[in-house]
Amino acid sequence: MGGLVSMITMIKTLAFVLTLSGLREVKSFGINYGQVGNNLPPPERVIDLLHSLRLTKTRIYDTNPQILGAFANSSIEIVVMVENEMLSTLADPNQAIQWVMTRIKPYVPATRITGIAVGNELFTGGDTTLISYLVPAMVSIHAALVRVGLNRFMHVSSPSSLAVLQESYPPSAGAFRPELNQIMPQLLQFLAATKAPFWINAYPYFAYNGDPSRISLDYTLFNPNPGVVDPYTKLHYDNMLYAQVDAVIFAMAKMGYGGIEVRVSETGWPSIGDPSEVGATVHNAAIYNGNLLRRQWRGEGTPLRPKTRLEVYMFALFNEDMKPGPISERNFGLLKPDGTMVYNLGLSEGIAN
């Protein structure tokens, strides 16, 4: 009970600070709402928190009916996910229509489902047998949405990790891994035909942690730095995230699909890590996500697409104590499970500053 009271107090305080700062909603900024924890608050409290933070977009990693029901009439846009193990089943059009009728249709339009992520990081996951089911599942789900008249409300896509790229630096050298040369055009053709975005999970933290002696910390954190210039396009990059996004755009263009929008489905920075995880500190996490939020407030695009506001989803809302792997995996959250902030993003200073 004490944790719940603490969370409510924190929400009220943040709401007061944000009101004083005169901040509006950041339309292109969302946050991932993971649930791999045994001590997280109920969805109703999460809604209060998101409203108080002026966040209008979130992503979840399933179609949890408790969450979808709670988010009804909340005005919060939500992207849901089809679990990887469901892909072979949903490649069947009959199964896909049944899934849409039971997992999506009952909640719309009261719950603002704006996207369906079909699988997660399929191309770089351990089970390569699932890859062949990805596009058929996406096609079947989209056809089911069309059949029940919901396709105008939501797109169908699939998040990939940055590891789908064989080359990412300089951005103009961006190219997909050769083994994806058969499946990737099928995915891109579907996205282009349905006007859906290419979702990418991009973490400058992992690049820095992998080579801290050669990669500038300021460059990864959006801090002032000399940046880098792409020798072929002459475009200047002052941060790694934008360079990673543009590398994806170049990779798609080389396959003939240069017009697809790229959105960042996950990015973030851990506040704690193992001794070997360089840079995983509260200080760096606050700087990365705070600087990212300010960029979003300004509605920035990347150097390659400066007039197209980049949509970004921060990872994550909560620390999740049941996630496997190194310590950092359980410490990407803006909040602790009791609702207290792991670090302050500097919201009291006003994002527009």
Solvent accessible surface area in square Angstrom, and as a share of the most:
residue,aa,sasa,rsa
1,M,183,0.82
2,G,57,0.54
3,G,31,0.30
4,L,56,0.28
5,V,82,0.47
6,S,38,0.24
7,M,1,0.00
8,I,52,0.26
9,T,79,0.46
10,M,24,0.11
11,I,15,0.08
12,K,138,0.58
13,T,73,0.42
14,L,11,0.06
15,A,29,0.23
16,F,129,0.54
17,V,32,0.18
18,L,2,0.01
19,T,87,0.50
20,L,127,0.63
21,S,38,0.25
22,G,54,0.52
23,L,16,0.08
24,R,171,0.62
25,E,72,0.32
26,V,8,0.05
27,K,118,0.50
28,S,5,0.03
29,F,3,0.01
30,G,0,0.00
31,I,1,0.00
32,N,0,0.00
33,Y,6,0.02
34,G,2,0.02
35,Q,51,0.23
36,V,69,0.40
37,G,17,0.16
38,N,116,0.59
39,N,75,0.38
40,L,39,0.19
41,P,18,0.11
42,P,63,0.39
43,P,9,0.06
44,E,93,0.42
45,R,79,0.29
46,V,0,0.00
47,I,19,0.10
48,D,61,0.31
49,L,0,0.00
50,L,1,0.00
51,H,75,0.34
52,S,12,0.08
53,L,15,0.07
54,R,65,0.24
55,L,12,0.06
56,T,21,0.12
57,K,23,0.10
58,T,0,0.00
59,R,1,0.00
60,I,1,0.01
61,Y,46,0.17
62,D,33,0.17
63,T,4,0.02
64,N,39,0.20
65,P,88,0.55
66,Q,109,0.48
67,I,3,0.01
68,L,0,0.00
69,G,37,0.36
70,A,24,0.19
71,F,1,0.00
72,A,34,0.27
73,N,133,0.68
74,S,11,0.07
75,S,61,0.40
76,I,1,0.01
77,E,34,0.15
78,I,0,0.00
79,V,3,0.02
80,V,0,0.00
81,M,15,0.07
82,V,0,0.00
83,E,44,0.20
84,N,46,0.24
85,E,128,0.58
86,M,52,0.23
87,L,0,0.00
88,S,51,0.33
89,T,56,0.32
90,L,2,0.01
91,A,23,0.18
92,D,60,0.31
93,P,88,0.55
94,N,110,0.56
95,Q,74,0.33
96,A,0,0.00
97,I,27,0.13
98,Q,109,0.48
99,W,12,0.04
100,V,0,0.00
101,M,83,0.37
102,T,80,0.46
103,R,90,0.33
104,I,0,0.00
105,K,81,0.34
106,P,87,0.55
107,Y,47,0.18
108,V,21,0.12
109,P,98,0.62
110,A,44,0.34
111,T,1,0.00
112,R,111,0.41
113,I,3,0.01
114,T,34,0.20
115,G,0,0.00
116,I,1,0.00
117,A,1,0.01
118,V,0,0.00
119,G,0,0.00
120,N,37,0.19
121,E,51,0.23
122,L,5,0.03
123,F,8,0.03
124,T,45,0.26
125,G,38,0.37
126,G,86,0.82
127,D,73,0.38
128,T,91,0.53
129,T,95,0.55
130,L,27,0.14
131,I,27,0.14
132,S,76,0.49
133,Y,85,0.32
134,L,0,0.00
135,V,15,0.09
136,P,55,0.35
137,A,0,0.00
138,M,0,0.00
139,V,75,0.43
140,S,8,0.05
141,I,0,0.00
142,H,42,0.19
143,A,54,0.42
144,A,4,0.03
145,L,0,0.00
146,V,75,0.43
147,R,180,0.66
148,V,34,0.20
149,G,25,0.24
150,L,13,0.07
151,N,60,0.31
152,R,179,0.65
153,F,83,0.34
154,M,10,0.04
155,H,29,0.13
156,V,0,0.00
157,S,1,0.00
158,S,4,0.03
159,P,1,0.01
160,S,2,0.01
161,S,17,0.11
162,L,38,0.19
163,A,55,0.43
164,V,1,0.00
165,L,16,0.08
166,Q,103,0.46
167,E,85,0.38
168,S,42,0.27
169,Y,136,0.52
170,P,22,0.14
171,P,1,0.01
172,S,17,0.11
173,A,33,0.25
174,G,0,0.00
175,A,31,0.24
176,F,12,0.05
177,R,54,0.20
178,P,79,0.50
179,E,111,0.50
180,L,5,0.03
181,N,85,0.43
182,Q,148,0.66
183,I,21,0.11
184,M,0,0.00
185,P,43,0.27
186,Q,83,0.37
187,L,1,0.00
188,L,0,0.00
189,Q,97,0.43
190,F,15,0.06
191,L,2,0.01
192,A,45,0.35
193,A,66,0.51
194,T,37,0.22
195,K,183,0.78
196,A,4,0.03
197,P,4,0.03
198,F,1,0.00
199,W,3,0.01
200,I,0,0.00
201,N,4,0.02
202,A,0,0.00
203,Y,29,0.11
204,P,0,0.00
205,Y,1,0.00
206,F,91,0.38
207,A,34,0.26
208,Y,22,0.08
209,N,41,0.21
210,G,65,0.62
211,D,45,0.23
212,P,51,0.32
213,S,106,0.68
214,R,203,0.74
215,I,40,0.20
216,S,56,0.36
217,L,55,0.28
218,D,59,0.30
219,Y,20,0.07
220,T,1,0.00
221,L,3,0.01
222,F,10,0.04
223,N,31,0.16
224,P,129,0.81
225,N,34,0.17
226,P,127,0.80
227,G,20,0.19
228,V,41,0.24
229,V,80,0.46
230,D,2,0.01
231,P,71,0.45
232,Y,168,0.64
233,T,46,0.27
234,K,147,0.62
235,L,50,0.25
236,H,92,0.41
237,Y,1,0.00
238,D,46,0.24
239,N,0,0.00
240,M,23,0.10
241,L,0,0.00
242,Y,8,0.03
243,A,7,0.05
244,Q,11,0.05
245,V,1,0.01
246,D,0,0.00
247,A,0,0.00
248,V,0,0.00
249,I,9,0.05
250,F,36,0.15
251,A,1,0.01
252,M,0,0.00
253,A,47,0.36
254,K,116,0.49
255,M,48,0.22
256,G,64,0.61
257,Y,52,0.20
258,G,35,0.33
259,G,76,0.73
260,I,11,0.06
261,E,57,0.25
262,V,5,0.03
263,R,49,0.18
264,V,0,0.00
265,S,0,0.00
266,E,16,0.07
267,T,0,0.00
268,G,0,0.00
269,W,0,0.00
270,P,0,0.00
271,S,3,0.02
272,I,88,0.45
273,G,19,0.18
274,D,40,0.21
275,P,143,0.90
276,S,90,0.58
277,E,23,0.10
278,V,62,0.36
279,G,14,0.14
280,A,11,0.08
281,T,62,0.36
282,V,66,0.38
283,H,126,0.56
284,N,13,0.07
285,A,0,0.00
286,A,22,0.17
287,I,41,0.21
288,Y,0,0.00
289,N,0,0.00
290,G,2,0.02
291,N,34,0.17
292,L,0,0.00
293,L,10,0.05
294,R,45,0.16
295,R,27,0.10
296,Q,3,0.01
297,W,44,0.15
298,R,131,0.48
299,G,18,0.18
300,E,41,0.19
301,G,11,0.10
302,T,5,0.03
303,P,34,0.21
304,L,58,0.29
305,R,50,0.18
306,P,87,0.55
307,K,203,0.86
308,T,63,0.37
309,R,116,0.42
310,L,8,0.04
311,E,24,0.11
312,V,0,0.00
313,Y,4,0.01
314,M,1,0.00
315,F,15,0.06
316,A,0,0.00
317,L,0,0.00
318,F,2,0.01
319,N,19,0.10
320,E,7,0.03
321,D,63,0.33
322,M,110,0.49
323,K,38,0.16
324,P,110,0.69
325,G,50,0.48
326,P,61,0.39
327,I,65,0.33
328,S,1,0.01
329,E,48,0.21
330,R,64,0.23
331,N,20,0.10
332,F,8,0.03
333,G,0,0.00
334,L,5,0.02
335,L,0,0.00
336,K,94,0.40
337,P,28,0.18
338,D,59,0.31
339,G,0,0.00
340,T,42,0.24
341,M,41,0.18
342,V,25,0.14
343,Y,13,0.05
344,N,89,0.46
345,L,10,0.05
346,G,14,0.13
347,L,9,0.04
348,S,67,0.43
349,E,110,0.49
350,G,8,0.07
351,I,9,0.04
352,A,65,0.50
353,N,125,0.64
